[in-house]
Amino acid sequence: MLRKPNKKSYRQWSLLSNVLQLATDSHNAQCQLQPIPQPKKPGNLRAFLNSQITQRGREGNLNEACSIFDTMPFRDVISWTAMLMAYADNGEISKAREVFEQMPKRNAASWNAMISAYARDPKLLAESYELFSAMPNKNSVTYAAMITGFSRGGRLLQAEEVYRRMPLRLRDPIGSNALISGYLRVGAIKKAVQVFRGMIFRDVFTWSSMVDGYWKNGMVLEARQAFEAMPVKNVVSWTAMIHGYAKIGDLEESLQLFSQMRKENVNPNSTTFAIMLDACAEFGRRREGTQIHGLAIAMGFEQDIFLANTLIVMYYRVDNMDEARKMFDAMSRRDVVSWNSLINGYIKKDKIEEAYALFDSMPEKDVISWTSIVMGFSKRGWTEESISLFELMPQKDDVSWTAIISGLVHNGKLEIACQWFSKMVKEGIKLNRLVISSMLSALASLAILKEGMQIHACVVKMGLDYDIFILSSLISMYSKCGNLSESCQIFSSIRTSNIVTINSMITAFAQHGLAQEAFDLFRKMQEDGYMPNEITFLAILTACSRSGLVEEGNHYFNSMRSVHGIEPGPDHYTCMVDLLGRAGLLHEALNLINSIPDGPHSAAWGAMLSATEQHSNCNLAKFTSQKFFELEPENATPYAVLSKIYGTAGLKEDEDVVRREKHFRGIKKSPGCSWIAMDSTEINAPA
């Protein structure tokens, strides 16, 4: 509660200072509070106390601000407004209103502060507008606050109405700037340009807003023209241009502008540095990133925690984890972002042990910290450990649930992933596109159509039936569950396909042995301007293999390098080995294996082994098995296939030798995958 001011003289201020310190100590025992300095002149006492209220409010120390206000010898309208703003800036709107109502006298700043406090919350726009309407003498700040509130709350019509009612003499630049920002926030660039062109007085904020707006709408030429036309450029406008070129991949122009701004005596701020460092990381420009780091230090930014965190990220992205760690260790103070950034770097570089050691030493962990380690464990294939860690999490959000489920799917633990997805639904966690896509992949592999259809219905309810990646997952799910017609229907319903959905549809045709349909779509995609990639060719080669089309398979395989400039990978070679093997061309398949650039891999030998079984070639099966053993000595598959081939050929003695060797080496049969369905939990879209 606010109390009436006590009649204290300036001589008593020293005692008052001690009382205030005791009051704040009792409220915030864990904080080391700075002593309140005494003003040098009695005439400055009120201004000094007002500044202390403002400072404490900005620091979030409301108890201290309130103590100072309550014990002030005398208050003026500035004191009341400072207290009102302290409450408002810290989200205490009802207390701010209480101060506003108790004010013996109000000025424009008081009204504007209260109107702005309400306007920041879209739910309180009615209260804001009520005060706005009641305010006797509105100024440009009043109108701008109301326009900003309406535009941020998605009520542009009301913002436009306030702007129309605004006296012409007050519009520029503050009111017009507010409306321009509102238009740009929703991408209404034409309306923003209309207001901009109608302005008589423009300031640097006006120009910078338009430059940024042009960039966000992909209007590169207009952004550059506006920038060049600016009478005065500040760090914000330079940074907007630098950021714009970085986003479209023109790092050279970003570097040029960064150099030019310094020549024109405009000093970069931490945001400028962060954008440049991020761009250097994106393009792998370690040398330039290191130079910019040196410049930041020279300009006194070494204690900037935001910039230090950006540097950690930059260094690990350019493959310099040692420097990232040095940056972290050199920080005089760190926040949770600092820790999370380095942990994420270790995980990206597959240094999971180092990531966990850092995580274990964190003074305070947030949900991002926990989720990062869950993802790291999953990346390493430590599914049991990732589940245990997930269960220990004090708080979980949809991202952490997605991490555990996606990790299980990635590691082939599909049934367990289904169980965790059921738990996620039961607990009412909001579903997102990533977890839906992962679950569709799992259900496709398990051929569980019913739950897949439920998720499809959920996708429609959530309005995600436009999402290309989810549509691609749906095409794959229905195809693998045997419902090719539904896959075709989904593909046909897509207004604008891309390479992802096209690849999914070609793969679906291949899985169902419809090679000609796959070839037709392959041809059409190129006619429509889509260039095939590695996945496209894998799908086409699969179609050839399933249909026994050796000549076509050789044609597409050879065209990868000769026509499209794509180097065949291990999966492409494996697919060709399978194609040749199925056709009985075993020696051609063996020659292809031996021609693999990086040497034969186990998948290729596995395809070859399957072909020797199909054609009962005992000698080649023995040779192939030996090659497989060399790469995967713990894999039971070669023993099983070789034993079966010998048994079929009536070579009982050789069959027994294989079994004894398997037993001697302690190799056990890979555990089978028992088919289970998800429980009967109904999957619904979140409200």
N, C-alpha and C positions, 0 to 999 in steps of 0.2 A: 504493500500500500504506500502511496505517496503521502508524505506528511507536509504540514505547513512549515515554511522556513523559520528557523530559529533566529532570534536577534543576537547575532554574535559580532563582535568587533574584529577588526583585522588582527589585533594583538592575540586574539584567541585562536588564530588559524593554525599555529603550531600544534596546539593541543588537539584541534579538530583533525589535523593530518594523522596524528597517532591513533585517534579513535577510528578513523576510516581504515587505517591499516589493520587494526585489530578486527574490525568487522569483516573485511575481505579475507583475512587469514582464516577466520572461523568458517567461512563459506567454502574456501578453496585451499584446504590445508596442504594439498599435494603440490600446489603451484608455488614457485619462488617469485613472489610479487616484488616489483620495483617500488622503492619508496617514492611517495608523491612529493615532487619538489615544491618549494615555497616561492611565491612570486616576490620579485624584488621591490615592487611599488604597490602601495595600497590601492591606487587607482586601477591597477591591472587585475585585481583579485577576481572580479566577476568574469572578465574575459578568460582569465586563466582557468577558472573552474568550468566554464562552458567548454573550453577546449579539452579538459580532462574527461568530461562526460562523453564528448564525441570520440576521443581516443579509446576510452574503455569500451564504448559501444562497438567500435570497429574491431577491437580485439575479442569481442564476444563476452566480455566480462560485465554482464548486466548487473550483477550484485554490486560491483564496485561503482558502476555508473549511477545506480539508484542511491547508494550510500552518499555519494558526493552530492547528488541532487537534493536529497532529503535534508542534508546538514548545511546547505548553502546559507550564508548570512542573508542574502537577498537574491532574487531571481528576476530575470527579464524574459522577454518573449523568446530570445535566443536560447536561454536555458531550457525553457519548456520544449522548444522545437528540437533541441539536441537530444533531450530525453525521449521524445516521441520517436525520433529517427533511430535512436539506439534500440528501442524495442522493435520497431518496424524492420530494421535491417537484420535482426536476429529471429524473425518469424513470429514475434509476440504481437500479433496484430490487435488482439482484444485489449492488451495493456496499452498499446500505442493509442487506441481510440479512447481509453480511459484518460490518458494524459491530455489528449486533444479536447475532451469534454470539460476537463478541469481548468484549462487555460483561462486566466483572467482576460487575456487579450491575445488575439491571433493576427498574424500577418500573412502575406502571400506565401512565404516559405512554409509556414505551419500547414496551411491548407494543401499546398502542393505535396508536402511530405506525406500527409494522410491519404490524399487521393492516389499518389503513387504506390503507397503501401498496399492499398486494396487492389489497385490495377495489376500488380504483379501476380496475383492469384486469379486465374480465369473464373473461379467459383465465386469470387467477391467483386466481380465487375459491376453488379447492380449497386452495391454499397458505394463503390468508387464513383459511379455516375450520379448517384444521389447527392454526394458531397460536391461533385463537379457542378451540378445544377444549382446547388445552394450557395456556392461561393460568390461573394459580391463583386469582386474586381479580379477577373481572370487575367492572367498574363500568358505569354507564349509557352512558358514551361507547363502551365496548367493544361492547355490544349494538347501539347505534345505528350504529356503523361497519359491523357485519356486516349489519344489516338494510338499510342504504343500499347496500352492495355488492351484495347479492342482488337488490334491487329494480331497481337500475340495470342489472344484468346480465340482466334479464328473467326472474328466477327468484323470483317473488312467493311461491310456495308455501314455499320455503325461508325467505324473509324472515318469513312468517307463523309458521313453526315456531320461529324464533329468538325472535320476539316472545312467543309462548306460553310459552317456557321462561324468559323474562325475569322475575325476581322483581318482584312488584307494586310494591314500594317504589321500584324503579328505573325503572319504565316512564315515568312522567310527569315532565317533558314531553318529554325528549330522545328516548327510545325510541319513544314514540307519534308524535312529530313525524316521525321517520325513516320510519315505516310509512305515515303519511298522505301524505308526499311521494312515496313509492313508488306508492301507489294513484293519486294525482293525475297522476303521470307517464304512466300508461297509461289515464287517463280513467275509472278505477273510482271515481267520485264517491260512490256509495252506500256502499261499504266505507269510504271516507275519513270520511264523515259518521258512520258507526257507531263508528269509533275515536274521533273527535272528541267525540261525545256521551258516550262512556264514560270520558273523561279526568276525573280529579279536579283536577289542576293543569294549567292552560294558560298559556303565555306569549304574548308578542306575536308570536313566530314562528308559533305554532300558528294564531292567528287570521288572520294575514296569509296563511298558506298556504291556509287555507280560503276566504278572500275571492278569492284568485287562482284557486283551483280552481273555485269557482262560476262565475267569469267565463269560464274556458276551456271550461266545459260549457254556456255560454249561459244560466245561471241568474241572471238580472239581479236579480230580487227577493231571492233568497236571499243573493246577494253583498252587497246593500245592507243587509239585515237583520243579517248577521254583522258588517259594518263598524260599523253603529250600536251593536251590542251590545258592541263591544270595550271593555274597561275602560281600556286604554291604547292609543293609536294612535301608531305611529311613521312615519317617512318611507316605509318599505316598504309599509305598509298603505294610506297615502294614495296612494302612487304606483300601487299595484295598482288602486285604484278609479278614479283618473284615466285610467289606461290602458284599463280595461274600458269606460268610457263612450266614449272616443275610438275604440275598435275597432268599436263599434256605431253610430258616426256621430253621437253626441250631444256635439258639441264644446262646446256651451253649458254642459252639466253638468260637463264636464271643466274648463272655465275657472272655473266656480263653486267646484268642489272645490279647485282650485289656489289660489284666493283664500282660501278658508276655512281651508286648512291653514296658511297664513301668519298668519292672524288668531289661530290657536290655537298660535302660536309653534313650529310644526314647519317647519324649514327644508328646502326642496327640495334634492335632490342632483343630480348630473349626469344620472342616469337620468331623474329627474322632468322636468328641463328638456328633455332629448332627446325624451321622449314628447310633451310639450306642443308643442315646435317641429315635430315630425313631424306632429302633428294640425293645426297651423296651416297647414302646407304642403299637407296633403291637402285642406283645405277652402278653400285660397286666401286665408287670412286674414293678409295681409301686415302690417297694422297691429299685430295682437295678437302676431305672431311677432317683430316689431321691438321691441315693449315687453318681451317675455319675454327677448329678447337683452340689452336694457338692464339688466334685473333681474339676469341672470346675471353681468354685468360688475360690478354694484354689490355682489354677494355674493362676489366674488373668484374667479369661475370663468373669468376671461379667459385663463388659461394652461392650461386643461383641453383637451387635444388631442382627446379624444372629443367634447366638446361643440362645439368649433370645427369639427370635421368635419360634425357634424349641422347647424350653422348654414350651412355652405357649401351643403349639400343643400337646406335650407329656402329659402334665398334664390333658388337657381336654379329651384326648383319654383314659387315665387310670381312668376316672370318678372323677377327682379332680378339679372341676371348681373353687373352692375357691383358690387353689394354683395357678391355671392359672391366675386368676384375680390379685392375689398378685404379681405374676411375672410381669404382665403388669403394675401395679401401681408403681412397684419399678424401672422401666426402666427410666434412666435419659434422654434418647432420644428415640423416637419411629419413625418408618417409617410406610408407609401405610400397609405394610405386618403385622406389629404388631397389628394394629387395625383390619385388616381383619381376622387374625388368631383367635383373641378372639371372634369376631363376629361369625365366623364359629363354634367355640366351643359352644357358647350359642345356636346356631341354631341346632347343632347336638344333644344337650341335651334338645331340645324343650323349651328353655328359650327365646322365641321370643321377649317378652317385653324387657328383658335385652339387647338382641341383637340390637333392634331398638333404645333403649336409647343410647347405645354406638355409633351406626351409626349416630345418630342425633348430637352427640357431636364431631364427627370427624372433624379435621381442613381441611383436604383435602380428598375427596372421589374419588376412581377410579371406573372403570366399574365393577371390582370384588366386591367392597363394595356394590354397588347398586344391582348387581345380587344376592348376598348372601341374602339380605333382601327380594328381590322378592321371592326367593326360600323359605325363612322362612315363609313369609306370606302364600304362597301356601301350605306349609306343615301343617300349622294351619287351613287351609281351608278358609282363608280370601281372596277369589278370587277378590272381588271388590277392596280391598286395594292393592293387588299385581298388578292389572291392573293400578290403579292410580299411584302407585310408578313407574311402568315401563314407563308410559307416561311422567313422570317427568325426566327420565334419560337424562342427557346431551349428553351422547354417548352410543350407543348400539352396541354390536357385536353379532356374531352368537350364542355365549353361553348364552347371556342374552335373546335373542329371544327364544332359546330352553328352557330356564328356565320358561318363562311365558307360553309357549305353553304346555310344559310337565306338568306344575302345573295345568293348566286348564283341561287337559286330566285326570290327577290323581284325580281331584275333581269332575269329571263327567260333566264338562262344555264343552261337546264335540263340540257343534255347535259353541260356542264362540271360541274354539280352532281352528276350521276350518277357521273362519273369520280372526283370527290373522295369521294363516299360509299363507292365501292368501296375507295379507299385507306384510309378510316377503318375499314372492316370488316377489311381485310387486316392493319392494324396492331393489331387487337384492342382498339380504343377502345370503351369502354362506350357503347352506344346509349341515348339518352334520348327522352322523348316528343316533344320539340320537333323533333329531327332526323328522327325517324320521320314526324312530321306533315308536315314540309317535303318529305321525299322522296316521300311519297305524293302530295303536290300536284304535284311535278315529273313523276312517272310517270304521273299522270292526264293532265296536259297533253300528254305525249309518247305517250300510249296504249300504254304498255309494261305489259302485263298480267302477264307471267311474273314479273318482278322485284317487281311489286306484290303478287303472291300470296306470294312469299317473305317480304316484309316483314310481311305479314299473319300468316304462320306464326310469325315472330319475335315479333310483338306478343303472340300467345297464349302462347308460351314464357316471355316476360318477365312475364306476368300483367298486361298493360296492356289486355286486352280489355274492361275495365270503364271505361276512360278515355273520357269523352264526346268530347273533341276528336279523339282518334285514331279513334274510331268514326265520327265525322263525316267525317274525311279518308278513311277506308276506303269509306264510302258514296259519296263523290264520285269516288274513284279507280275503283271498279268501274263506276260509271255512265258515266264518260268513256271507259272502256275497252270499253264496249258490253255489260257484264254487269249489266243492271238487276236481274235476279232475285237476284243475290248482294247487291246494295245493299238490296233489299227484305228479304232474310233477315236481314241485319245489323240493319237498323232494327227489325224485329219482335222481335229477341232482346234489345233494350235494355229493361231493367226500368223505368227511369224516364228518359224522354226529356226533353230541354230544348229551348230555342229553336234552339240550334246544330244539333242532329241533325235537328230537324223542317225547318229551312231547307234542310239538305243534301238531305233526301229530296224536298222540293217541287222543288228545283232539278233533281234527277235525273229526276223525272217530266217537268219542262219540257223538259229536253234531249232526251228521247225522244218528245216530241210528245204526251204523255199529259196533256192539259190537264184533263180531268175528274177524274183521280186527284189532280192537284195541287189543284184546287178543293176536292175532298172532304177532303183532309188539312188544307187551310187552314181549312175550317169546323170540323173536329174539334178542331184545336188550340185554337181559341177556346172551344169547348164544354168542353175540359179545363182552361181557365183560363190558357192561354198567350196573351199579347198579341203580335200580329205587329209586326215592326220593319222598318227600311228594307230589309234583306236579304230578308225574307219577301216584301215587295211586288215587289222586283226579280225574284225567282223566279217569282211569279205573272204579272207582266207579260211575262216571257220565255215562259211557257207560252202566254199569249194570242197573242204574236207568232208563235211557231212554228206555232200552229194557225190563225192568221188570224182570231182572234175579236176583232173590232174593238169590238163593243158591250160585251163583257165587259171588255176592256182599258180602255175609257173609264170603266166603272163602278168598277173597282178603283183606277184612277189618281185619279179624283175623290174616292173614299172615303178615300184616304190623309189628305188634309187635313181633309175635312168630318167624318169619323167617328172617325178614330184620332189626329188632331192631329199627323200626320207630314208635314213639308214635303218634297215631292219633290226629289230631288237630280239632278245631271247624268246619272247612269246611268238614272234613271227616265225622264227626258225622252228620252234616246237610245233607250230601249226602245220608247217610244210612237211616236217618229218612225219607227223600224223597222217597227212594227206598221202604222201608217198608210201608210207607203211600200209595204210588201209588198202591201197591199190596193188600191194604185193611187190612194189619196187624197193625191196629192202636194201640192196646195194646202193641205189641212188640216194636213199634216205641216209645211209651210213656215210656216204661221201659228203652229203650236205652237213651232217653233224660235224665232220672233221674240218669243214670250211668256215665254221663260226669264228668270227674275228677274235673274240676274247676267249676262245676255247669252249669246248662242249660243257653244258651245264646239266644238272640232274633232271630237269624237266624234259629236255630233249632226249636223254637216255631213257627216261620213263616212257615217252611216246614210242621210242624204238622198241623197248621191251614189250610193250603192248602189241606192237605189230608182229614181233617174233612169236608171241603167244597165239595171235590170230592165225598165223600161217604155219604154226608148229615147227619152227626152225630151231632145233635144239642147239646146234653149234653157235649160231648167232645169238641165241638167248643167253648162253653161258658167257660169251664175250661181253654182251651188253650188260648183263648183271654185274660182272666184275668191274666195269667202268662206273656203274651206278654205286657199287659198294665204296669205291675210292672217294666219291664225293659225299655220300651219305651213309657212313658205315652203320649207323643205328637204325636205319629205315628197314622195316620188315617186308616191304613190298616186293623187292627182287627175289627174296627167298620164296615168298608165296607163289609168285608167277613161275619161277624156275621149277619149283616142286610140282606145280600143276602141269607144266609142259612135259616134264619127265614122266609123270604119272600117266598122262594121256598117251604118250609114246610107248608106254609099257616098260620104261627103263627104271624098274623098281630099285635097283641098287643105287643108281644116281640120285633118285628121289630121296632115299634114306640118307645119303651123304649130305645132301642139302639140309635136311631136317636136323641132323646131328651137328652140323656146323652152326646152324642158327641157335640151337640149344647151347652149344659150347660158348658162343659169343654173348649169351644172355639177352638175346634180342626177342622182345615180346611183340605179339601182334598189336597193331594200333587199335585202340579202343573204338568200338563202333559208335555210331551216332544214332541214339534211339529217338524216334520221332515223337515229339510231344506238341500239343497245341497250347496256346496261351489260355489262361483261365477265362471264365465267362464274363470278365469285366467288360462293361460296355464302354467303348471309346467315344467320348463326346468332345466337341470343340469347346474351348473355354468361353465363358460368357463375356 
